[in-house]
C-alpha cells in the first residue's frame, strides 16, 4: 500500500517550511488570506523552499474569482491548489458548485501541472446527514485530484455558514467531522481522500484505522498555543507535528 500522506497547514514562512521538511511532512500547506493583498514575497519564498525538497506545496486562496485565482497560481506556482468553500445551506448551492467546477476546469486548462484539491464538508457526528457530502463529491470528482474531508460547524437548523472560523469557507474548526461519513466517501471516491477536521497526535491513529484515508491533514491541533491555551494561527508546534508524523508512520506499519 502507498504511504499515508501527512499534510500540515498553515505554513507561511520559509523557516517553518524547512522545519516541516525535516520532519518528513509530505504536503506543506499555505494560505493567501486576501484577494487584495495576494502578492506576498515571503510566501512565494516559502513555496520555493518546499519545491526544492521532496515535499509538495499546497496553496489555499480564500477567494474564487477566476482571474484572481489564475493570477495567484501564476505567481506562486504551487504543486497543489486547494479550494475549500463551505458547500452547504447556500441559496442556489448547485449553481454555486457549477461555478466552482468551471473554475477548476480553468485551472486545469491553464496550469495542467498543478493538482487540484477540493474540500468536501462533513458535519459533526449526529449532524452529518444535513450535508449532501457524497453528492457534492460526485459532482467535483472529475475536476479534482484529491478530496479533503473537513468539519463544517452546524447549528440547530443546519450548516452555520456565516459563523465558520473563516466566513464562507470550511476548516480550522479544531472539531472532528463524522468519521462514518468520511469512511463512506473513501469507499466511493475514485480519487484519494485526505482526512481533516480536528486531527491531532492523540487521535490520528484512530482516524486512520476507522476511515482508511489516503492521507491526514492537521492545522489547528498542531498549532502552537498562546498563554490562554488558544491555538495561534500560522504558528506550528513542531513537537506536535513530530508526534503526529511518527504516529502516522506507526499506523502504516499496522495496516
Backbone torsions as a table, in degrees:
resi	resn	phi	psi	omega
1	UNK	NA	146.5	-180.0
2	UNK	-68.3	155.4	177.3
3	UNK	-60.0	150.9	176.4
4	UNK	-77.2	129.0	179.7
5	UNK	-71.6	132.4	170.9
6	UNK	-108.3	119.1	-178.4
7	UNK	-119.4	131.1	-178.0
8	UNK	-127.4	128.9	172.3
9	UNK	-117.6	165.7	-11.9
10	UNK	-106.8	119.6	-172.4
11	UNK	-116.0	117.6	-170.0
12	UNK	-119.0	0.1	-176.9
13	UNK	-130.7	149.6	177.7
14	UNK	-59.2	-38.6	-177.4
15	UNK	-65.0	-39.9	178.8
16	UNK	-72.0	-35.8	175.3
17	UNK	-60.6	-43.2	178.5
18	UNK	-60.4	-39.6	179.6
19	UNK	-64.8	-39.3	179.1
20	UNK	-72.0	-33.4	175.3
21	UNK	-61.4	-42.3	178.7
22	UNK	-62.5	-27.8	180.0
23	UNK	-88.4	5.8	177.8
24	UNK	66.0	35.0	171.4
25	UNK	-72.6	136.4	-175.1
26	UNK	-83.2	-49.6	179.0
27	UNK	-116.5	126.0	179.4
28	UNK	-113.5	116.5	-171.0
29	UNK	-103.1	141.4	178.0
30	UNK	-129.2	168.0	-174.9
31	UNK	-134.8	134.7	167.3
32	UNK	-100.1	110.0	-167.8
33	UNK	-86.4	-11.1	-175.4
34	UNK	-142.0	134.1	175.2
35	UNK	-68.4	-28.2	-179.8
36	UNK	-78.6	-43.9	-179.6
37	UNK	-102.3	53.6	-169.9
38	UNK	-81.0	-19.2	-171.7
39	UNK	-99.7	101.4	-174.0
40	UNK	-123.4	103.7	-177.2
41	UNK	-55.9	-38.2	179.7
42	UNK	-64.2	-37.3	178.2
43	UNK	-69.4	-36.2	175.5
44	UNK	-63.5	-40.1	176.1
45	UNK	-62.2	-35.3	177.4
46	UNK	-63.1	-45.6	177.2
47	UNK	-58.6	-42.9	-178.3
48	UNK	-67.5	-35.8	176.1
49	UNK	-61.9	-43.5	179.7
50	UNK	-66.7	-41.7	-179.1
51	UNK	-62.0	-27.7	-179.0
52	UNK	-79.5	1.0	-178.4
53	UNK	-116.5	-173.4	175.9
54	UNK	-82.3	-11.0	179.7
55	UNK	-75.7	166.4	177.0
56	UNK	-116.5	141.5	179.3
57	UNK	-91.9	139.2	176.7
58	UNK	-126.1	134.5	-174.7
59	UNK	-127.3	126.8	173.9
60	UNK	-101.3	118.6	166.7
61	UNK	-92.6	124.7	-179.2
62	UNK	-86.2	53.9	176.5
63	UNK	-167.2	162.2	-176.0
64	UNK	-139.5	20.4	172.8
65	UNK	-70.4	123.3	-170.3
66	UNK	-53.3	-46.7	-176.9
67	UNK	-65.4	-32.9	178.2
68	UNK	-71.1	-40.7	179.0
69	UNK	-64.4	-46.0	-178.4
70	UNK	-64.2	-39.3	176.9
71	UNK	-63.0	-41.3	179.4
72	UNK	-63.5	-45.0	-178.9
73	UNK	-66.7	-36.6	178.4
74	UNK	-63.6	-35.4	-178.9
75	UNK	-75.7	-45.7	-172.8
76	UNK	-89.9	-30.7	-179.9
77	UNK	53.4	54.9	177.5
78	UNK	-73.6	164.2	173.4
79	UNK	-74.6	-32.4	-176.3
80	UNK	-136.1	137.0	167.9
81	UNK	-106.6	135.2	-171.9
82	UNK	-119.8	118.5	178.7
83	UNK	-104.8	133.9	-172.2
84	UNK	-140.5	41.3	175.5
85	UNK	-63.6	148.6	177.1
86	UNK	-78.2	106.2	-172.1
87	UNK	-100.2	72.0	178.2
88	UNK	-167.1	149.1	174.4
89	UNK	52.0	30.1	173.7
90	UNK	-96.1	149.5	169.8
91	UNK	-66.7	133.5	-178.7
92	UNK	57.9	48.6	-177.7
93	UNK	-54.7	-46.7	-172.9
94	UNK	-72.1	-29.6	173.6
95	UNK	-67.0	-40.4	176.3
96	UNK	-62.2	-41.3	176.9
97	UNK	-61.2	-41.3	178.6
98	UNK	-60.6	-38.7	176.8
99	UNK	-61.2	-43.4	-178.6
100	UNK	-70.3	-34.8	176.3
101	UNK	-63.9	-41.6	176.4
102	UNK	-62.2	-37.9	176.3
103	UNK	-61.7	-45.9	179.8
104	UNK	-64.1	-36.9	176.7
105	UNK	-64.4	-37.7	178.8
106	UNK	-67.2	-38.7	176.5
107	UNK	-61.6	-43.9	179.6
108	UNK	-62.1	-37.8	-179.5
109	UNK	-68.2	-45.2	-174.8
110	UNK	-84.1	-30.2	-176.2
111	UNK	-134.6	69.4	-175.9
112	UNK	-62.7	-18.7	-179.6
113	UNK	-81.4	-14.7	-178.3
114	UNK	-91.5	126.0	176.7
115	UNK	-77.9	155.7	-177.3
116	UNK	-117.4	124.5	174.8
117	UNK	-109.7	133.9	-179.4
118	UNK	-121.8	120.8	173.1
119	UNK	-72.6	131.4	175.7
120	UNK	-112.4	115.3	-174.5
121	UNK	-72.5	143.2	174.5
122	UNK	-134.6	137.3	177.4
123	UNK	-76.1	173.2	174.7
124	UNK	-71.1	166.4	179.9
125	UNK	-52.5	138.7	-178.3
126	UNK	72.9	1.3	176.2
127	UNK	-125.8	-2.5	-171.6
128	UNK	-67.6	-25.1	-176.9
129	UNK	-71.1	-5.4	178.4
130	UNK	-84.7	-4.8	-179.1
131	UNK	-118.6	131.0	-178.7
132	UNK	-79.9	63.3	-171.6
133	UNK	-56.6	-51.4	-175.4
134	UNK	-68.2	-35.3	177.7
135	UNK	-66.3	-40.2	177.4
136	UNK	-62.5	-45.7	-179.7
137	UNK	-60.9	-41.4	-179.6
138	UNK	-60.0	-38.8	-180.0
139	UNK	-67.2	-38.7	-172.8
140	UNK	-91.3	-9.5	-170.3
141	UNK	-59.7	-42.8	-173.5
142	UNK	-70.2	-18.8	-179.8
143	UNK	-111.2	14.4	-179.1
144	UNK	-124.8	153.3	175.1
145	UNK	-105.5	-24.3	176.6
146	UNK	-141.0	147.3	163.3
147	UNK	-106.8	149.2	171.4
148	UNK	-128.3	121.4	178.4
149	UNK	-86.2	125.3	-179.6
150	UNK	-136.6	161.9	-170.4
151	UNK	-86.7	125.2	173.1
152	UNK	-103.4	123.0	-179.1
153	UNK	-67.7	139.3	-176.3
154	UNK	-118.5	153.3	169.9
155	UNK	-117.6	-164.9	-173.7
156	UNK	-68.6	-19.2	-176.9
157	UNK	-110.0	-14.5	-179.1
158	UNK	157.6	-153.2	-179.8
159	UNK	-70.1	134.2	-178.1
160	UNK	-95.1	73.8	-170.4
161	UNK	-57.0	-42.4	-173.5
162	UNK	-77.5	-11.8	-176.2
163	UNK	-117.7	26.9	169.1
164	UNK	-73.1	158.6	178.2
165	UNK	-51.6	-40.3	171.1
166	UNK	-117.5	111.5	-171.9
167	UNK	-55.0	127.8	177.3
168	UNK	87.8	-2.8	-178.6
169	UNK	-127.9	161.8	-179.8
170	UNK	-107.8	139.2	175.2
171	UNK	131.4	173.6	-178.4
172	UNK	48.8	37.2	175.3
173	UNK	-84.7	-26.9	-172.3
174	UNK	75.0	6.3	-177.7
175	UNK	-105.5	144.6	-179.3
176	UNK	-79.1	134.8	174.0
177	UNK	-81.2	171.1	179.4
178	UNK	-71.3	111.4	-175.1
179	UNK	-71.5	-23.3	176.4
180	UNK	-64.4	-45.4	177.4
181	UNK	-66.2	-40.5	178.1
182	UNK	-59.7	-40.6	179.0
183	UNK	-65.2	-38.5	176.7
184	UNK	-60.9	-39.8	178.8
185	UNK	-65.7	-43.1	177.9
186	UNK	-57.5	-42.7	-177.2
187	UNK	-67.7	-31.7	-173.3
188	UNK	-98.8	-18.6	-174.9
189	UNK	-78.0	141.8	175.5
190	UNK	-93.7	-1.7	176.9
191	UNK	-120.4	159.6	-177.2
192	UNK	-61.9	142.0	179.6
193	UNK	-116.1	128.1	177.2
194	UNK	-105.1	131.3	-178.2
195	UNK	-89.7	122.4	175.9
196	UNK	-128.7	177.4	179.6
197	UNK	103.3	91.0	176.3
198	UNK	67.2	23.6	-179.1
199	UNK	-77.1	129.2	-176.4
200	UNK	-136.2	170.1	174.1
201	UNK	-59.1	-28.4	-176.0
202	UNK	-75.5	-30.1	-175.4
203	UNK	-116.1	-0.5	-171.8
204	UNK	-65.5	-38.2	180.0
205	UNK	-65.9	-40.4	178.2
206	UNK	-64.4	-40.4	177.9
207	UNK	-61.9	-41.9	178.5
208	UNK	-64.3	-43.3	-178.6
209	UNK	-64.8	-38.7	-175.5
210	UNK	-83.7	-37.5	-172.3
211	UNK	-98.2	-30.1	-177.2
212	UNK	57.9	49.6	-178.6
213	UNK	-79.3	168.5	173.8
214	UNK	-76.6	-20.0	-179.7
215	UNK	-164.0	172.0	176.1
216	UNK	-129.5	150.2	-177.3
217	UNK	-128.9	136.4	177.8
218	UNK	-136.1	136.8	173.4
219	UNK	-130.0	-77.8	-172.8
220	UNK	-57.0	-42.2	-173.6
221	UNK	-81.1	-1.3	170.3
222	UNK	-119.4	16.1	174.9
223	UNK	-81.1	156.9	168.2
224	UNK	-68.5	163.2	-179.9
225	UNK	-121.9	150.9	174.9
226	UNK	-84.3	-174.4	-175.2
227	UNK	-65.1	-21.1	178.8
228	UNK	-90.9	-1.9	-178.7
229	UNK	89.7	6.8	-179.0
230	UNK	-84.9	134.7	178.3
231	UNK	-59.9	141.2	178.5
232	UNK	-100.1	120.1	178.8
233	UNK	-65.3	143.0	174.9
234	UNK	66.9	24.9	175.3
235	UNK	-142.3	116.1	-175.2
236	UNK	-90.9	151.0	169.1
237	UNK	-96.1	104.3	-172.2
238	UNK	-67.1	-26.3	175.8
239	UNK	-65.2	-44.0	178.8
240	UNK	-65.4	-40.9	178.6
241	UNK	-61.9	-44.4	179.0
242	UNK	-60.2	-44.0	178.6
243	UNK	-62.0	-42.2	-178.9
244	UNK	-63.7	-46.2	179.4
245	UNK	-59.7	-44.9	-179.2
246	UNK	-61.2	-38.9	-177.9
247	UNK	-75.4	-31.3	173.6
248	UNK	-65.4	-43.0	-180.0
249	UNK	-65.8	-35.1	175.8
250	UNK	-66.4	-39.6	178.9
251	UNK	-64.9	-34.9	176.9
252	UNK	-58.6	-41.7	-176.2
253	UNK	-69.0	-24.9	-177.2
254	UNK	-93.3	0.5	-178.9
255	UNK	-70.6	NA	NA
